[in-house]
Amino acid sequence: MTKRKPKISVIVPVYNVEKYLRECLDSLANQTLKSIEVIMVNDGSEDNSGLIMDEYSSKYDNFYSYHKENGGLGHARNYGVQYARGEFIAFVDSDDYLSLDAYKKMYQLASENQTDIVVGNVKRFNSTKVYGSGLHKKVFSDTIPKTHITKNNELIYDTTAWNKIFRREFWMKNDFKFPEGMLYEDLPVTIPAHYKAESVSVLGDFIYFWRAREAGDKSITQQRNDLVNLTDRLKALDLVDSFFNNAKIKGELKDLKDYKALSLDIPLYLNILDTADSEYIQIFMTKVSSYLKTISDETFRKLNAIDRA
């Protein structure tokens, strides 16, 4: 704790990722910005992930290993934040990796513009190719030094925690915490953070590489036909809706938030109903029907005809 405060604290939750972990940690060890600390949180892994973590913390002075019982991704991230000393906080999923100049570019943009959050562009990848992220393409057409979600409404699509750095003072002031015990825990944090920030910088460069797991090794969030996947996605949308209601956010931003849910989030589950069981279908129909009652006619009419049907 006597070491100089790092510029960025990077929190890496780790759970059963021995196949991918070294690629992730190597991308952090070789960052061109050297003033970072890497806080690795072993969330009760049952493979060799914990041993790999300890190997890196032994090799690198700025890597730290913490081991705890399994509590899920949200809990592991929250657990790691308590050890963060940096000027900024970042999160990285342990099966992904970053470009080697990612944090140098992001920190420089944050410092030049005194922004609370910097968001960076994303690529997807698997064992055979690297390709664009459909989720992020609406946001990252260019670098924008200083903006806000109320000025650049497309930031409503920037819902992932791991392509960002957050000013630590801003994070602590707002007491941000990831929901625990559920999937899609990013949504209820990133959207309120975007709104509460004084300003946000958008980096058009590709800095984060998001793994698409393949057949036989799909992540939980890729298993759309799982009932928990459905109910947690809808719960995350409800939490975002509650924030909008409590903050009394209306107008174009609310309409775009609703349009995103109808055009992007819900169709992921609608389109697999032909293979779902009766319980899944019943929950989908009940919850989505209730949600549709909150949507304005104007927003609904913006959907493609097939989606409205």
C-alpha positions as CSV (number, residue, x, y, z in Angstrom):
1,M,0.0,0.0,0.0
2,T,3.1,2.3,0.1
3,K,3.4,2.1,-3.6
4,R,2.4,5.2,-5.7
5,K,-1.3,5.2,-6.6
6,P,-1.8,3.7,-10.0
7,K,-3.6,5.5,-12.8
8,I,-6.0,2.6,-13.4
9,S,-7.2,-0.3,-11.2
10,V,-8.3,-3.2,-13.4
11,I,-10.7,-5.7,-11.8
12,V,-10.7,-9.2,-13.4
13,P,-13.3,-11.6,-12.0
14,V,-12.2,-15.2,-12.7
15,Y,-14.3,-18.4,-12.8
16,N,-13.3,-21.6,-14.6
17,V,-11.5,-19.9,-17.5
18,E,-8.2,-21.7,-17.5
19,K,-8.4,-22.1,-21.3
20,Y,-8.6,-18.3,-21.9
21,L,-7.1,-16.7,-18.8
22,R,-3.5,-16.3,-19.9
23,E,-4.5,-14.5,-23.1
24,C,-6.5,-12.0,-21.0
25,L,-3.8,-11.5,-18.3
26,D,-1.0,-11.2,-20.9
27,S,-2.9,-8.4,-22.6
28,L,-2.9,-6.6,-19.2
29,A,0.7,-7.3,-18.3
30,N,1.9,-5.9,-21.7
31,Q,-0.1,-2.6,-21.6
32,T,1.8,0.4,-22.8
33,L,0.4,2.3,-19.8
34,K,2.5,0.8,-17.0
35,S,0.8,2.6,-14.1
36,I,-2.0,0.1,-13.7
37,E,-2.8,-2.5,-11.0
38,V,-4.6,-5.8,-11.9
39,I,-6.9,-7.1,-9.2
40,M,-7.8,-10.7,-10.0
41,V,-10.7,-12.2,-8.1
42,N,-11.0,-16.0,-8.1
43,D,-14.8,-16.6,-7.7
44,G,-14.5,-20.2,-6.5
45,S,-13.1,-21.7,-9.7
46,E,-13.1,-25.5,-9.9
47,D,-10.3,-25.6,-12.5
48,N,-6.7,-24.3,-12.5
49,S,-7.7,-20.7,-12.9
50,G,-6.7,-19.8,-9.3
51,L,-3.2,-21.3,-9.8
52,I,-2.8,-19.3,-13.0
53,M,-3.8,-16.1,-11.1
54,D,-1.2,-16.9,-8.4
55,E,1.4,-17.4,-11.1
56,Y,0.9,-13.9,-12.5
57,S,0.7,-12.3,-9.1
58,S,4.1,-13.9,-8.3
59,K,5.6,-12.8,-11.6
60,Y,4.3,-9.2,-11.7
61,D,4.4,-6.7,-8.8
62,N,1.3,-5.0,-10.0
63,F,-0.9,-8.1,-10.1
64,Y,-2.8,-9.2,-7.0
65,S,-4.7,-12.4,-6.4
66,Y,-7.8,-12.7,-4.2
67,H,-9.7,-16.0,-3.7
68,K,-13.2,-16.3,-2.4
69,E,-16.2,-18.6,-2.5
70,N,-18.4,-18.5,-5.6
71,G,-20.8,-15.6,-5.6
72,G,-21.3,-14.7,-9.3
73,L,-19.9,-12.1,-11.5
74,G,-21.6,-9.1,-9.9
75,H,-20.3,-10.1,-6.4
76,A,-16.8,-10.7,-7.7
77,R,-16.7,-7.2,-9.3
78,N,-18.0,-5.5,-6.2
79,Y,-15.5,-7.5,-4.1
80,G,-12.6,-6.3,-6.3
81,V,-13.6,-2.6,-6.1
82,Q,-12.8,-2.5,-2.4
83,Y,-9.1,-3.1,-3.2
84,A,-8.9,-0.6,-6.1
85,R,-6.5,2.4,-5.4
86,G,-6.4,3.8,-8.9
87,E,-7.5,7.2,-10.3
88,F,-9.8,5.1,-12.5
89,I,-11.5,1.8,-12.2
90,A,-11.9,-0.7,-15.1
91,F,-13.4,-4.2,-15.4
92,V,-12.3,-7.0,-17.7
93,D,-14.0,-10.3,-18.3
94,S,-11.4,-13.1,-18.0
95,D,-12.1,-14.7,-21.3
96,D,-11.5,-11.5,-23.3
97,Y,-8.5,-9.4,-24.0
98,L,-7.5,-5.8,-24.8
99,S,-5.3,-4.1,-27.3
100,L,-1.9,-3.3,-25.8
101,D,-2.5,0.5,-26.0
102,A,-6.1,0.4,-24.7
103,Y,-5.6,2.0,-21.3
104,K,-3.0,4.5,-22.5
105,K,-5.4,5.9,-25.1
106,M,-8.4,5.8,-22.7
107,Y,-6.5,7.5,-19.8
108,Q,-5.1,10.2,-22.1
109,L,-8.6,11.0,-23.4
110,A,-10.0,11.1,-19.9
111,S,-7.1,13.4,-18.7
112,E,-7.4,15.8,-21.6
113,N,-11.2,16.2,-21.2
114,Q,-11.6,15.6,-17.4
115,T,-14.4,13.2,-18.1
116,D,-15.9,10.7,-15.6
117,I,-16.1,7.9,-18.1
118,V,-14.2,6.9,-21.2
119,V,-15.8,4.2,-23.4
120,G,-13.9,2.4,-26.1
121,N,-14.8,0.5,-29.3
122,V,-15.3,-3.3,-29.3
123,K,-14.6,-6.2,-31.6
124,R,-16.0,-9.7,-31.3
125,F,-13.8,-12.8,-31.9
126,N,-13.8,-16.6,-31.9
127,S,-11.3,-19.2,-32.9
128,T,-11.5,-18.4,-36.6
129,K,-12.3,-14.7,-37.0
130,V,-12.5,-11.2,-35.6
131,Y,-15.6,-9.2,-36.5
132,G,-17.6,-6.1,-35.5
133,S,-19.9,-6.0,-32.4
134,G,-23.5,-5.4,-33.4
135,L,-24.3,-4.1,-30.0
136,H,-21.6,-1.3,-30.1
137,K,-21.7,-0.3,-33.8
138,K,-24.4,2.4,-33.2
139,V,-22.2,4.2,-30.6
140,F,-18.6,4.2,-32.1
141,S,-18.7,5.8,-35.5
142,D,-16.0,8.3,-34.3
143,T,-14.0,9.6,-31.4
144,I,-16.0,12.2,-29.4
145,P,-13.8,14.0,-26.8
146,K,-16.7,15.1,-24.5
147,T,-20.4,14.3,-24.7
148,H,-23.3,12.9,-22.6
149,I,-26.1,10.4,-23.1
150,T,-28.6,13.3,-23.2
151,K,-26.7,14.8,-26.1
152,N,-25.7,11.5,-27.8
153,N,-28.7,9.3,-27.2
154,E,-27.0,6.3,-29.0
155,L,-25.0,5.8,-25.8
156,I,-28.0,3.9,-24.6
157,Y,-26.6,1.0,-26.6
158,D,-23.3,1.2,-24.7
159,T,-24.3,-1.2,-21.9
160,T,-21.2,-3.2,-21.2
161,A,-19.0,-2.5,-18.2
162,W,-15.7,-3.8,-19.6
163,N,-15.0,-1.4,-22.5
164,K,-14.8,1.5,-20.1
165,I,-12.7,3.3,-17.4
166,F,-14.6,5.0,-14.6
167,R,-13.2,7.8,-12.5
168,R,-12.9,6.2,-9.1
169,E,-14.1,9.3,-7.3
170,F,-17.2,9.4,-9.5
171,W,-17.8,5.6,-8.9
172,M,-17.5,5.9,-5.1
173,K,-19.5,9.1,-4.9
174,N,-22.5,7.4,-6.6
175,D,-21.9,4.1,-4.7
176,F,-22.3,2.1,-7.8
177,K,-22.7,-1.6,-7.2
178,F,-23.4,-4.5,-9.6
179,P,-26.6,-6.4,-8.8
180,E,-25.7,-9.8,-7.4
181,G,-27.1,-13.2,-8.1
182,M,-28.3,-12.4,-11.6
183,L,-27.0,-12.2,-15.2
184,Y,-26.9,-9.0,-17.3
185,E,-25.6,-7.1,-14.2
186,D,-24.0,-4.5,-16.5
187,L,-27.2,-2.9,-17.6
188,P,-28.4,-1.5,-14.3
189,V,-25.0,0.1,-13.7
190,T,-23.8,1.4,-17.0
191,I,-26.9,3.3,-18.0
192,P,-27.3,5.1,-14.7
193,A,-23.5,5.8,-14.8
194,H,-23.8,7.3,-18.3
195,Y,-26.7,9.6,-17.1
196,K,-25.0,10.6,-13.8
197,A,-21.6,11.4,-15.3
198,E,-20.8,15.1,-15.9
199,S,-19.4,14.1,-19.2
200,V,-18.2,11.0,-21.2
201,S,-15.5,10.6,-23.8
202,V,-16.0,8.2,-26.7
203,L,-12.9,6.5,-28.1
204,G,-13.6,5.3,-31.7
205,D,-10.5,3.0,-31.7
206,F,-11.0,-0.7,-31.1
207,I,-9.6,-1.4,-27.7
208,Y,-11.6,-4.4,-26.4
209,F,-11.9,-7.9,-27.9
210,W,-15.1,-9.7,-26.7
211,R,-15.0,-13.5,-27.0
212,A,-17.9,-15.4,-28.7
213,R,-17.8,-18.8,-27.1
214,E,-18.4,-21.7,-29.6
215,A,-20.5,-24.8,-29.6
216,G,-20.0,-26.9,-26.5
217,D,-18.5,-24.0,-24.5
218,K,-21.1,-21.3,-24.6
219,S,-21.2,-18.7,-21.8
220,I,-24.3,-18.5,-19.7
221,T,-25.5,-15.3,-21.5
222,Q,-25.2,-17.1,-24.9
223,Q,-27.7,-19.7,-23.7
224,R,-30.9,-17.9,-24.7
225,N,-33.2,-20.8,-24.2
226,D,-32.3,-21.0,-20.5
227,L,-35.2,-19.8,-18.3
228,V,-32.9,-17.9,-15.9
229,N,-31.3,-16.1,-18.9
230,L,-34.7,-14.8,-19.9
231,T,-35.9,-13.8,-16.5
232,D,-32.6,-12.1,-15.6
233,R,-32.6,-10.1,-18.9
234,L,-36.1,-8.9,-18.2
235,K,-35.1,-8.1,-14.6
236,A,-32.2,-6.0,-15.8
237,L,-34.5,-4.1,-18.2
238,D,-36.9,-3.5,-15.2
239,L,-34.1,-2.1,-13.1
240,V,-33.2,0.3,-15.9
241,D,-36.8,1.3,-16.3
242,S,-37.0,2.0,-12.5
243,F,-34.0,4.3,-12.8
244,F,-35.6,6.2,-15.6
245,N,-38.9,6.5,-13.7
246,N,-37.2,7.6,-10.5
247,A,-35.0,10.1,-12.3
248,K,-38.0,11.3,-14.3
249,I,-36.2,10.8,-17.6
250,K,-38.6,11.4,-20.6
251,G,-38.5,12.4,-24.2
252,E,-36.2,11.0,-26.9
253,L,-33.8,9.2,-24.5
254,K,-36.7,7.2,-22.9
255,D,-38.2,6.5,-26.3
256,L,-34.8,5.2,-27.5
257,K,-34.3,3.1,-24.4
258,D,-37.7,1.5,-25.0
259,Y,-37.0,1.0,-28.8
260,K,-33.7,-0.7,-27.9
261,A,-35.6,-3.2,-25.6
262,L,-38.1,-3.9,-28.3
263,S,-35.8,-4.1,-31.3
264,L,-32.7,-5.7,-29.7
265,D,-33.2,-7.3,-26.2
266,I,-36.6,-8.9,-26.4
267,P,-36.3,-10.4,-29.9
268,L,-33.3,-12.5,-28.7
269,Y,-35.9,-14.5,-26.8
270,L,-38.9,-14.1,-29.0
271,N,-37.0,-15.7,-31.9
272,I,-36.4,-19.0,-30.0
273,L,-39.9,-19.5,-28.7
274,D,-40.5,-22.3,-31.3
275,T,-37.9,-24.4,-29.4
276,A,-38.9,-23.3,-25.8
277,D,-40.9,-25.3,-23.3
278,S,-44.3,-24.3,-22.0
279,E,-43.0,-22.6,-18.8
280,Y,-40.6,-20.5,-20.8
281,I,-43.3,-19.4,-23.2
282,Q,-45.8,-18.6,-20.5
283,I,-43.3,-16.4,-18.6
284,F,-42.2,-14.7,-21.8
285,M,-45.8,-14.0,-22.8
286,T,-46.9,-12.7,-19.4
287,K,-43.9,-10.5,-18.7
288,V,-43.5,-9.1,-22.2
289,S,-47.2,-8.4,-22.5
290,S,-47.1,-6.4,-19.3
291,Y,-44.0,-4.5,-20.5
292,L,-45.6,-3.6,-23.8
293,K,-48.3,-1.7,-21.9
294,T,-45.7,0.8,-20.9
295,I,-44.5,1.6,-24.4
296,S,-45.8,4.6,-26.3
297,D,-47.6,4.0,-29.6
298,E,-45.0,6.3,-31.3
299,T,-42.1,4.2,-30.2
300,F,-43.9,1.0,-31.1
301,R,-44.6,2.3,-34.6
302,K,-40.9,2.8,-35.2
303,L,-40.3,-0.9,-35.2
304,N,-40.2,-2.8,-38.5
305,A,-43.6,-4.3,-39.5
306,I,-42.4,-7.9,-38.8
307,D,-41.2,-6.9,-35.4
308,R,-44.5,-5.2,-34.6
309,A,-46.3,-8.3,-35.6
